[in-house]
Amino acid sequence: MSLPAGDHIRYGGDYNPEQWPAAVWDDDYAAFDLAHVTTLTVGVFAWAHTEPAEGVYDFSRLDAIVERAHAQGRDVVLATPSGAMPPWLARAYPDACRVDLEGRRHVYGQRHNHCPSSPDFRRLSVAMADRLAERYGDHPAVVAWHVGNEYGGACYCDLCAAGFREWLRARYGTLERLNGAWNTLFWSHVFGDWDEVVPPSMLSEHWRGPNHTAFQGITLDYRRYMSDRLREGYSDEKAAIRERSALPVTTNLMGFFQPLDYHRWADDLDFVSWDNYPPLPDDPLRTAARMAATHAAMRGLKGGQPFWVMEQTPSTTASRDVNPVKRPGVLGLWTWQSVAHGADATLYFQMRQSKGACEKYHGALIDHSGRTDTRVFREAAELGAGLARTGDALLGARTPARVALLLDWDSWWAVEMTDGYNRHVSYLQTLLQHHRALWSLNAEVDVVPVTADLAPYDVVVAPLLHLLKGDVVERLTAHVERGGSLVTTFYGGRVDEDDNAYCGVPPLDPLLGTRVEETDSGVPGAANPVTLELDGVATTHDATLVFELLVPDEGTEVVGTYGADFYAGRAAVTRARRGAGSAWHVATGLDDAGLARVLRHVLTGHGLVGPHADDVGVEVARRVAPDGTTSTFVLHHGDAPVTVTAQVAGEDLLTGRVVRVGDDLTLAPAEVLVLRG
């Protein structure tokens, strides 16, 4: 199963006309015409009015919504409503409500509020999916299915505890293997019966919150289990739909969302979709780099297949303490960036602002005034027209990356709940720092799981690859020996898949050609200077938080050395040549400039530094269509006009302008070119 069929980059978003009288619908559709809206997502939170009481279904409003969209020539992504259960369900079946980390059973409220182990919730949500598929599975307006909404959270109830024990039986088979994996001889934790195992909560292994646990192995497995448990609910609804409809099925992911291992979900998604709400901007380039990284991670879930942006805001969010609007031009810039990195659809939450509740001030295509002459609407309409001009030229096109950045949820979980090193280390921020250095060089990067095929890549970057599983060491070794480069960091390869430390020689050390003798930590802001010697030039950079003291093997090249403390002069960055390639060990938290220097040296050796790498704020990305035609995107993230010498060429699909290599190319702030050919 692949992406929904179509002949254009889809544009539109979440639409909830049930909140409005029919007269407002007329105004909505007139605005949709002006904005070039083609696709509407409906029914996301419709359970209370499609099943007002158990077993009592009323699809009259949803019928009217779908029929109106069809009559107006719009396509529909039809959602199942299980992202928020109705009050009657919680009242009838209290076990459908979650128990939190502190052991409290919740009452009805909010959304994302169900227990994934509740048989009643599962039965009723699957029945609803079945009824929807029966009614709309062959409707000509419906192009895809959207199950639930932004899955997340965890439950620690008795039902989930019983399910956890079943999951553990399947994983380990015997209590002997379980006790070995969890190292339960420590603190008298040896389990003699499966029923003695309880979820790791504030009542058991946690004492300072979700990332502080007495037994990392127990918590790591519970996170794996809960990710699987939530996925089972999605999969059961999908199975009910698939009985009656052949259309592709997805759910909206949330990018770098720690609680769920999206790699464990990937096979169950017919196509990937995600909601692009970057954190509050501190620096436009850092924000742009983070979004590029997240697009690459979502694209990497299914081997480079294009994805959908299922939600973004046209102007502002409503979920933070401070909610600034997008500045002029930023909506178009960020939207085109998503297309540049693989999006075949770019949709909004929401089409019209709700008049009440917590998202009444969340941005929308149509605000409370209903006007179409606002700045936000004008920019959205201009963007819709630009997307329409590209037709089908970009659909299905892929990114030809030769650099892989490894993302591993198990390592993410393990690093951030490990005691004894430095709790100020953030897995995600370290990953993003590495991506930012690559992005600033306009290198084409895939963000992929550690299980990915490494054959297409010349360079593999693996920050904080703390936990080793499967045959990852063998595949990294083969990658290097055949001529590739590997760059890895501190904490790399310290524990096995159960989060137990390796005794003896850790499996990654022979490839890196180093041994970690000690690991020093520093408080935030405390730095040790590291001097890098690359290409005959010495530069000095700050390093912070973690300082591994390396003992290099004979023949391992020392590229960087510490400049202070009792280990001044010792190795901080090394390079080991293996076969035709090299393995780099960056044993400390180098600052941005230092890390960028190392990665630029590595990329240069493979000819992978991209065009306009020295033009700050000018992003270049490519997509290659199935017929081999290349579209090159040039995006200017700076806040002032810039003139550069063009290093790319083609005809701009948006304006018809022809750009040749060597031309003086002047780019306005937020300007975008889509160069074909």
Phi, psi and omega in degrees: 000137183238200180293158175302144179294152178177173181231022181198163170290118186288145186217132181158231177150194184295129184227128182234066184292346177298342180279357189227152174292161186301329181298328179292328179302321179301315179296320180301310184291329173296320177292321178300321177300315181295327185267001180064035179287131182244339192220133181237135173262121186231156174085010187300317181237051189258009189299317185297333180254351173265338172221080186293341174211159185303126178076001179253107185256140178221102182259016185297315180291319179294322174305312182297322180295312182293318181295321179295316178301316180296316180297331180269004176082018178261148173272157184237131163262115187262124183263151164273150191266018190286000175291344178208114182281153180282160182302323183299328182291315179296324180291319182284329186227081182302334181288356174282346179270145186285157167252129187272182184301334180268006175086016182263128175282124180278152171263180184297141175161164177059214175216181186048049194243012185259154172278125182289350179260356182293118179294331180287315176298316182298315181299315184286323179291323177292321178299320178295316178301320179296315180297318179296316181293324177298320186277322189240004186301330180249014182290133185294341180279335187278126182246343182197164178246142181236109185268128176063208179194123173043062180305143177177180180085177181213158179230147184231031183279178180295325178296318178291326176297316178297318178296323178298317179296322175296318179298319180292320176302316180293326183283317189252335178081309183230155175295329178300315179292322178299311181297325177293317181296324183266000179053051190282357172294339173290133176054033171057042184261012185298125181268128180257353179209143181301327183290350176282345181281128177235158178299144178282102183231188177293346178270352183231271189267343184261141180227343180231017180122183189294335183260010177240111184222144178288331182231100181298326181297321179293312181294321178301316179292324179293324177294319176299315181298313184293325174298318178292321184296315177296321178297324179300320178297316175301313184295324178294319176294319179299319180298321178295320177295316185296335177297336188235352184213139179264004183288152181293151185235139178215178164216155185276114177279177184231037174068230179279080183251108190297321187298333182244133175276097184294339175295330177285342181267340196304317184295336182272353178264124175292326171210156183270136170224150182208163185253120188262092175235084183296155178302165179309123186298133171250329180212125184304323181289321178295321178296315180297319179295319179298316180296319178299320178296319182290319174304316181295324178292319178292320176297326182285349180294330182232048170064031177094002178298139175304158185230178174245139161274107185279332177216141161207168179259139174291338185217296186218156172268183178222022189244005184241170177293324178235129186229079181289155175280158172290131181291161180309132178089342186289324178303311179295318181299312182291326179293313179295329176298319179298319178295319180301329183259011170125004181282129173259003174206145177220109191239160183252150149249109019217173182277321176224137180296134173291150182274350182208175179076189196289344181249023182292338178253010171291142183300156180206160174301317179245119182272187184299334181286336183076009185276154176247014178248020176280161178300316182299313181295317181300316180294320179295321179293319177297319177297315179301321178294320179295317177298319179298325182294336180282346178056230180257014187297332186257349186297134176077357182288146185242165179264124184274062186284144173239008174242131177246131172251119186275129177242129182222113181297323179299316177294321178303309180298314186294315182301317190273359173239018180268131174270154171103347176252251182218111184286357175277352177285126176253123177301311184295315182295327176292316177300314181294326177298317178295317178296320182300320178296319178291318181297321181296339177265007182053034172285143177274120191234134167258135172259113193227161177288164180292346178274357185293153173293124183266358183302324182287354192249143174268329182233132174239125179248124188229074179289140176051043175282069190288317187255126181257132179219156178061217183256030186299322181294317179298320182287324175294321178297315179297321178301314181291315185295333179274003174120001181276170174247140174241131173240120177230176192229184172305157183070002186289130171067031183275333186228160178272186186292347175265004181069030173258138182294144175286136172262145185082221184268115176301142189299335182277341187299318180300326178291319182282340179070031180218161171231134178272112182277317177214160175233112179266152178233152178228154177289155179306133180097337178281126187238151170240124181290139176239128178261123178260135175245101181225134178056033177077009181238133179258132174226151182243137186223153175284143171233143187223166170070304186230135181224097177280135177265109188265145168247101183289144171292162174299129180095347176283129184275131175270116184261330181222144181230149175289152182245359185213173180069185186291347179256020175304135181091350179273164186293134174240333177223131182228162176225124177247123178275127181227118183060233181267001185233193185219147175242123182255138178238109176263102195269011182210169181276078179300148174290173186303316183294320180294315179296318179299325180293317178298312184291325177297319177300316181296312182296321180301323179296341179248007180067035187248008172287126189278172177296149179060029180295336181260004177261097188300130177089355178261110180264137177234129178219153182234150166230137182246121182288163179304332179273006177093353180290134183257135170245125181252124181261131173243120185234129182256112183265002180283166182258012177216154178301148178220141175247126181231164173272119187300130175248007178227165184214159175147178177260128183290120180294340184272329185233346185083359180294139178257128178245133178242150176301131181098346177295150165286122185242111179260126183243127174282161174305134179068013180286146181229135171242140173239096189268122183260133175097000000 
